[in-house]
Amino acid sequence: MVAGKKGEGAERPPRPDLLARLDSELGRIDEQLRALAGAKHRVQGLLEAVVAITREVELHAVLHRIVTTAMDLVGARYGALGVLDESGEFLEQFIVVGLSEQERSALAEVGFPRGRGVLGHLIRHPEPLRVDDISSHPSSVGFPPGHPPMRTLLGVAVSVRGDIYGDLYLS
């Protein structure tokens, strides 16, 4: 290197607009990596749940595990699986997860839902249902006394070998 020659060996400082673009791109890449890590975590949780479900031998335990797994995957506070009766028009069984002992006691006299209101809507129309405000849904008939407050609902039909077995509800 010869002393005195301009530009040789000396680095120019990066331009501010280039640094801003680089920061923006790095931020975008960081967001994408975080989203991928979250997706990987959810898929891993789903695979673990499938393995755990296959280990269960009692039907009630399998159904309970399905509800808890779905709740974990979407971050729901409450979950339930309503099993349809032979006619397919009403709920014969209702597996509930997320209720406190106090909430269970408050609902003990009411019994489990049979499939009216928004739950009945899902029975009659077995396509995925997302409701931001249960009380404003056209099929809503309100909650029984002692029911915990719930605003949102995600409901999907559960089928076994092509036949609808029941409905999964998450709130």
N, C-alpha and C positions, 0 to 999 in steps of 0.2 A: 504494500500500500504506500503510495506516495503522498507525503504530507502536502496539504495545500489544495488538493483537487476537491472541488465542490461536489457533494452528493455521493461520493464513494464512501462506503462503510458507515454512513450516518443514516439512521432510520428516521423517517418522518413520523410524527405523532399521528395516530388515526384521527380521521375527521369526526366531529361530534355526531353528524347524521348517520355515519356508518356504525358508530358505537350504539346509537339508539336503535337502529335496525337489528343489530346483533343481539342486543338485550331483548328486544321484542321476540326475535326468533327463538332465543334460548328459553324465554318464558313460555312460548307456545310449545316447544319440545318438552319442557318440564311438565306442563299440563297434560300433554298426551301420554307421557310416561306414567304420571299419577293415575290417569284414567285406565291405562293398560294394567297397572298393578291392581287397581280396584276390581277390574273385570276378572283378572286372574284369581284374585281372592274369592270373588263370588262363584266362579266356576269350580274352584277347589272346594268351597263349601257345599256346592250342589253335589259334586261327586262324593264327598264324604257323607252327605245325607242319603244319597242313593245306596251307598254301601251299608249305612246304618239301618235304613229301612229294610233292606234285604235280610238283615240279621234278625229282625223282629219276627216272632212266630204268632203272636196274638193279633187278630185283626184290629182290635181297639188300639193297641200299641202302635201299629203301623199307621193308622189314621191320625192318631195324636202326633206322631213324628212328622207326618206330611204337613200338618198345620204349623207346628213349631218351625219347621224348615222354611216354609213359605213366609212366615212372619219374620224370620231372621233375614231372608233374602231381600225383603222390601222394607224392613224396619218398622213393621206394624206393631202397635201396642196390644191389639186384640186380634184373635183369629178364631175361626170356627169352620168345621166341616159338617154340612148338613147332609145326611144320608136319606135318599128318597125312599118312600114306601113302595110296595109292589106296583101300585097304580102309576107311580111316577109323578103324582100331583101334589103330594105333601111330604113334609119331612118326618121321618120315622125315628131318626136318631140325630143328636146334635152334640158334636164334640167341641168343647169350648176351651180356649187357652187364653190366658192373660187376665182373667178376672181374679180379683183379690178375694179372700175369704168373706170379707164384708159384702162385696158385690154379689158373690154367690148366694150368701144368706138373703140379701135383699130380693133376689130373683127366685128364691126357692119355691115360693107359693105360686108364682106365675107359670113356672114350667118352661120348657124350651120352646122355641118358635116352631110353628107348624108349616110356615111358608106363605104368610100373607105379606102385604106391603112390598118393599123393595126386594126382600128375599124371595117372595113369590114371583116377582117380575123375572128374576133370574131363572126360576124353575120353568116358567112359561116361555121364556126367550133365552135359551142356553148359549148365548154368546157373551164374550168378556164384557164386563160392565165396570165402568169407573165413574164414581159419583163424588163430586167435590163437596156437596152439601146434601146429606141424606134427607134432611127435612124438606128440601125444595124439590126432590125428585117427584114426578107425577104419581108414582105408585106408593109413596110414603104414607104410612098410617100412624106414624109416631112410635114412640117407645113405651113399653109398659112401665108402671111405677117401679122404681128401684133400679132401672136399667142405667148403666154408666153412660155418661155423655159420649157420643160418637158423632163425628162430622163427616169424615170421608169413608168411602167404601170401595174396595176392589173386589169384584166377584167373578169367579170363573167356574164353568161346569167341569166336573171331573167324570171322565168316562173310563169304563173298563171293558175292553174287547169291543169297542164301538157302541156300547150302551151307556147312557148317562147314569152314573151311580149316585151322584149328589153334586153339591156345590161347595166351593171353597170361598170363604168370606174373610177379608182382611180389612181392618180399620185402624 
